[in-house]
């Protein structure tokens, strides 16, 4: 896939420096690596479908994706370079987004920490016991009391359900797998300016969707001897981490799989893939022979009868 890159107020240079992407700006925060979302849509790079937009491929060749019922490609894979703190934010679920955001999907997402600086942290959750306390703490700017900030390290994985207050903080490089949605409600943005103005906040919508009280949900990787370990499964997707050292076989038993090379290089059925490459393995693809030394993150959708999630 050909990625799309996003300049942000908090972005940096690591997508160029670490992954070698051909980008010039010093403020690229996001690589939309596999995306059919209209806010940043990628296309196929090479082969039979070279140059075709992913949304068009979804419509014209549903057999590649397990013949889903849904009207849109369900997942989005990003690499995020947080050179500065992202805003403190929350996402809606499918029901709220469909009603309030012109039929959009909600946003369930998860993070795999590719790298981070020593002492790095992220924000997940809040400390308010009631919705009334939550509103009072937000309106009075009691952010240090409200938010839950936790330490992170390379290789950590976090599931972020709709309604979860969260923020990626400075010095963190993350692979994000999510529903195909760009709906974000900002609670707080540190009063910083973009083009001379503060960015819009979405306090009332945030208060509508934040889960109160916060319930911590830890994602525990499954124990397995395989080179491919499942990190998480929810109603929207499954996520795996792959550590290839030498030879392995990849069996594709899902509607389709998205793969991202986060380090190293490998050959899949003789085709070379390097750090920063992203690809889709279609439905009923034969077993793939893999050689090399590389780290992968894979995702696959969970379909219901609408093609979006169980």
SVG drawing of the C-alpha trace seen along z (x, -y; Angstrom):
<svg xmlns="http://www.w3.org/2000/svg" viewBox="-29 -34 46 57">
<polyline fill="none" stroke="black" stroke-width="0.4" points="0.0,0.0 1.0,-3.6 0.7,-5.6 -0.7,-9.1 1.1,-11.5 -0.4,-14.1 1.3,-17.2 0.3,-18.0 1.1,-20.5 2.7,-17.7 4.5,-15.8 8.2,-15.3 10.8,-13.8 10.9,-10.1 8.7,-8.9 11.5,-10.1 14.5,-9.4 13.4,-6.0 11.4,-4.6 12.9,-6.4 9.6,-7.7 10.1,-10.3 8.7,-13.3 10.3,-16.7 8.3,-18.4 9.6,-18.3 6.1,-18.1 4.6,-14.9 2.7,-13.2 0.8,-10.4 1.4,-7.9 -2.0,-6.6 -0.4,-3.3 -3.5,-1.4 -6.5,-3.6 -9.7,-3.9 -11.0,-6.8 -11.8,-9.9 -9.7,-12.1 -6.6,-10.3 -6.9,-7.4 -4.1,-5.2 -3.8,-3.2 -2.2,0.1 1.5,-0.1 2.4,2.3 1.0,5.5 -2.4,6.2 -4.2,3.4 -1.4,0.8 -2.7,-2.8 -6.3,-1.7 -7.7,-3.5 -8.4,-1.1 -12.1,-2.2 -12.5,-1.4 -10.9,2.0 -13.3,2.7 -16.3,1.9 -15.2,3.7 -13.4,6.7 -15.2,7.7 -13.9,11.3 -10.5,10.0 -12.0,9.1 -14.2,12.1 -17.3,10.7 -18.3,8.4 -21.8,6.8 -20.4,3.4 -20.3,0.3 -16.7,-0.7 -13.3,0.7 -13.5,1.3 -10.0,0.7 -7.3,-1.9 -3.6,-1.4 -1.4,-4.3 2.1,-5.0 2.1,-8.0 5.2,-10.1 4.4,-12.1 7.2,-14.7 5.0,-16.6 2.0,-15.7 -1.3,-14.9 -4.4,-16.5 -6.4,-14.7 -9.3,-13.2 -12.0,-10.6 -13.8,-8.8 -17.5,-7.8 -18.8,-4.3 -20.6,-3.3 -24.1,-4.2 -23.2,-7.8 -21.1,-8.5 -23.8,-7.3 -26.3,-9.7 -24.1,-12.7 -21.4,-12.4 -23.2,-11.9 -23.2,-8.1 -19.5,-7.7 -18.2,-4.6 -17.1,-5.1 -13.5,-4.7 -12.2,-1.7 -8.4,-1.6 -5.3,0.0 -1.6,-1.0 1.6,1.0 4.6,-0.9 7.3,-0.7 9.7,-2.9 9.7,-5.5 12.2,-7.7 13.2,-6.7 10.6,-7.7 7.8,-8.0 4.2,-8.0 0.7,-7.9 -2.7,-8.9 -5.4,-6.2 -8.5,-6.8 -9.5,-9.3 -10.2,-9.4 -13.7,-11.0 -16.2,-8.8 -19.3,-10.4 -20.4,-12.3 -21.0,-15.4 -17.4,-15.2 -16.1,-14.7 -17.8,-17.8 -16.6,-19.9 -13.0,-18.7 -13.0,-19.5 -14.7,-22.9 -12.2,-23.9 -9.1,-22.6 -8.2,-20.1 -6.3,-18.0 -3.5,-16.7 -6.1,-15.3 -8.4,-14.0 -6.2,-12.1 -4.4,-8.7 -0.8,-8.8 1.1,-5.6 4.7,-4.7 5.3,-2.8 8.1,-0.9 8.9,0.4 6.7,3.4 3.8,2.4 0.2,2.9 -2.9,1.0 -6.5,1.3 -8.5,-2.0 -12.2,-1.5 -14.7,-4.2 -15.4,-6.4 -11.8,-6.1 -10.0,-9.4 -6.5,-9.0 -3.5,-10.8 -0.2,-9.8 2.6,-11.8 5.9,-13.2 8.7,-10.9 6.5,-8.0 6.3,-6.1 3.2,-4.0 1.5,-1.7 -2.2,-2.2 -4.9,0.2 -8.4,-1.2 -11.8,-1.4 -11.9,-3.5 -13.0,-6.7 -11.5,-10.1 -13.8,-11.3 -12.0,-12.7 -13.4,-14.8 -10.7,-17.0 -11.0,-17.6 -7.9,-19.7 -5.1,-20.8 -2.7,-22.6 -3.8,-26.0 -1.4,-25.7 -1.9,-27.6 -2.2,-26.4 -2.1,-29.1 -2.4,-31.7 -5.6,-30.2 -6.4,-27.5 -7.8,-24.3 -11.4,-23.5 -12.5,-21.6 -15.5,-19.3 -16.5,-19.4 -20.2,-18.5 -19.7,-15.7 -16.9,-14.4 -19.1,-14.4 -21.7,-12.5 -19.4,-9.6 -16.8,-9.3 -17.2,-6.2 -17.7,-7.0 -16.2,-5.6 -13.2,-4.5 -12.7,-0.7 -9.2,0.5 -9.0,3.3 -5.6,4.8 -4.7,6.6 -2.7,9.8 -0.9,11.5 -1.8,15.1 0.9,17.6 2.1,19.4 5.2,21.0 4.5,19.7 6.4,16.8 3.0,15.1 1.3,14.1 -2.3,12.8 -2.2,9.6 -5.9,8.9 -9.3,9.6 -12.5,7.5 -15.7,7.0 -13.9,4.9 -10.6,6.6 -7.9,9.1 -4.3,8.0 -1.1,10.1 2.7,9.4 5.0,11.4 8.8,11.9 10.3,13.6 13.8,15.1 14.7,17.4 11.7,19.2 8.0,19.4 4.6,20.0 1.8,17.5 -1.7,19.0 -4.3,16.5 -7.7,17.7 -9.3,14.3 -11.5,12.2 -8.2,10.4 -5.1,9.4 -3.2,6.1 0.5,6.4 3.1,3.8 6.8,4.3 8.1,2.3 11.7,3.5 14.0,5.6 13.4,7.1 11.8,10.3 10.7,12.1 7.1,13.2 6.8,15.9 10.0,14.4 8.8,10.8 11.0,8.4 9.5,6.3 11.4,3.7 10.8,1.7 7.9,-0.8 6.2,1.4 2.5,2.2 0.4,4.7 -2.9,6.6 -3.2,10.3 -6.6,11.1 -9.2,13.7 -8.3,17.4 -4.7,16.6 -2.6,19.7 -0.1,20.2 2.8,17.8 6.5,18.9 8.4,16.2 12.2,15.8 14.3,13.1 14.5,11.3 11.7,8.8 9.0,7.6 5.4,7.4 2.1,6.2 -1.0,7.8 -4.6,6.9 -7.8,8.5 -11.5,7.4 -14.3,9.0 -17.4,8.9 -21.0,8.9 -23.9,9.0 -23.1,5.3 -19.5,6.0 -18.2,3.7 -17.7,5.7 -19.3,8.4"/>
</svg>
